[in-house]
Amino acid sequence: MNRLCINKNTNIWYYINIIILTNIQKGGVFMARPAEAPLNYLGGKKKLSATEFEFMKFIWKHPEGVSSEEIYQAFPQARGTKSTILYHLSEKGYVDKKQSGLHHFYTVLVTQEEYEQALLRQQIEGVLGNTSFERLVAAFCGKTLSKAQIEKTRNLLKELEDELEDK
């Protein structure tokens, strides 16, 4: 068994590299968090972390936009942490950032509804794969629908079609 002796004259990174290489040579796998899959239904934007989502919920409550100072006052984290979170939201494309005096002004680029729909669609696709709408409905229904339910479903589909035609 190899023993590593670290003294004050030895660079610790040298030993870290030896440990990593030894583990790789033995077929070991280092546990690392897998990369998040991009949200295909939001143009490939990255998923929000839990903290970023909390910040976005606050920003979504201000559809006209909100200043960084208002956001800073709403959250308990250190100012630098809040600034970093807001920077990440801007880099990920969820908010637009404009300089306003000493502060920044943030406006929403992705609504809460759009984000939640993209998350749901991604999760459904992950579970069911590329399944047709008919199969999805059949899986959820699993029973005969009443005439009222059928009519309600038709009306919903008609509304969706009209919405698509308007775009």
C-alpha positions in Angstrom: 0.0 0.0 0.0 1.4 3.4 -1.0 1.5 5.9 1.8 1.7 9.6 1.1 3.8 11.7 3.3 2.9 15.4 3.1 5.3 17.9 4.6 5.4 21.6 4.5 7.6 21.7 1.4 5.2 19.6 -0.7 2.6 21.0 -2.9 -0.8 19.6 -1.9 -2.0 19.7 -5.5 0.7 17.2 -6.4 -0.9 14.6 -4.0 -4.4 15.4 -5.1 -3.4 14.7 -8.7 -1.8 11.4 -7.7 -5.0 10.3 -5.8 -7.2 11.2 -8.8 -5.0 9.5 -11.3 -4.7 6.4 -9.2 -8.4 6.2 -8.8 -9.0 6.6 -12.5 -6.4 3.9 -13.3 -8.2 1.5 -11.0 -11.4 2.2 -12.9 -12.8 4.3 -10.1 -15.5 6.9 -10.7 -15.6 10.2 -9.0 -19.1 11.1 -8.0 -20.1 14.4 -9.5 -23.5 15.9 -10.0 -24.6 15.3 -13.5 -25.2 18.3 -15.7 -28.8 19.5 -15.8 -30.6 18.8 -19.0 -31.5 22.1 -20.7 -35.2 23.0 -20.9 -36.0 22.2 -24.6 -39.3 24.0 -24.4 -37.6 27.3 -23.4 -35.0 27.4 -26.1 -32.5 25.3 -24.2 -32.3 27.6 -21.2 -30.8 26.1 -18.0 -33.1 25.0 -15.2 -33.3 27.4 -12.2 -31.8 26.3 -8.9 -34.1 26.4 -5.9 -32.7 29.8 -4.8 -32.9 31.2 -8.3 -36.5 30.0 -8.4 -37.3 31.9 -5.1 -35.8 35.1 -6.6 -37.8 34.6 -9.8 -41.0 34.2 -7.8 -40.3 37.6 -6.3 -39.5 39.1 -9.7 -42.6 37.5 -11.3 -44.8 39.4 -8.7 -43.5 42.6 -10.3 -44.4 42.3 -14.0 -43.5 45.9 -14.6 -40.0 45.2 -13.3 -38.2 45.6 -10.0 -35.0 47.3 -8.8 -32.1 45.4 -7.4 -32.5 47.3 -4.1 -36.0 46.0 -3.6 -34.8 42.5 -4.3 -31.9 42.9 -1.9 -34.3 44.0 0.9 -36.6 41.0 0.3 -33.9 38.3 0.8 -31.7 37.4 3.8 -28.5 36.3 1.9 -25.4 38.4 1.8 -25.4 41.3 -0.7 -22.7 39.6 -2.8 -24.7 36.4 -2.9 -27.8 38.1 -4.0 -25.9 40.0 -6.7 -24.5 36.7 -8.0 -27.9 35.1 -8.1 -29.3 38.0 -10.1 -26.3 37.8 -12.4 -27.0 34.1 -13.0 -30.7 34.8 -13.7 -29.7 37.4 -16.3 -27.1 35.1 -17.9 -29.6 32.2 -18.1 -31.9 34.5 -20.0 -34.8 34.7 -17.4 -34.6 38.4 -16.7 -33.4 41.5 -18.6 -31.1 43.8 -16.6 -30.8 47.5 -17.2 -28.6 50.0 -15.2 -30.7 52.5 -13.3 -28.5 54.9 -11.4 -26.6 52.9 -8.8 -28.8 49.9 -9.1 -30.1 47.5 -11.8 -33.7 47.2 -12.9 -34.8 43.7 -13.7 -37.7 42.8 -16.0 -39.1 39.3 -16.7 -38.2 37.6 -20.0 -39.8 34.3 -19.1 -43.1 34.2 -17.3 -43.8 31.9 -14.4 -46.4 30.1 -16.5 -43.9 29.6 -19.4 -41.3 28.2 -17.0 -43.6 25.8 -15.2 -45.1 24.6 -18.5 -41.6 23.9 -19.8 -40.6 22.0 -16.6 -43.8 19.9 -16.8 -43.4 19.2 -20.5 -39.7 18.2 -19.9 -40.7 15.9 -17.0 -43.5 14.3 -19.0 -41.2 13.7 -21.9 -38.6 12.2 -19.6 -41.2 9.7 -18.2 -43.2 9.0 -21.3 -40.7 9.8 -24.1 -41.9 11.2 -27.3 -45.5 10.1 -26.9 -48.4 11.4 -29.0 -51.0 13.7 -27.4 -53.6 11.0 -28.0 -51.6 8.4 -26.1 -51.0 10.8 -23.3 -54.7 11.6 -23.0 -55.5 7.9 -23.1 -53.0 7.2 -20.3 -54.5 9.8 -18.1 -58.1 9.1 -18.8 -58.1 5.3 -18.7 -61.8 5.3 -18.7 -64.8 6.3 -20.9 -65.4 10.0 -20.8 -68.9 11.5 -20.3 -70.4 13.7 -23.0 -69.8 16.8 -20.9 -66.1 15.8 -20.4 -65.7 15.2 -24.2 -67.2 18.5 -25.0 -65.0 20.3 -22.4 -61.9 18.6 -24.0 -63.0 19.6 -27.5 -63.5 23.2 -26.4 -60.1 23.2 -24.8 -58.5 21.9 -28.0 -60.4 24.5 -30.1 -59.1 27.3 -27.8 -55.5 25.9 -28.2 -55.9 25.8 -32.0 -57.3 29.3 -32.1 -54.4 30.5 -29.9 -51.9 28.9 -32.3 -53.5 30.5 -35.3 -53.3 33.9 -33.7 -49.5 33.6 -33.3 
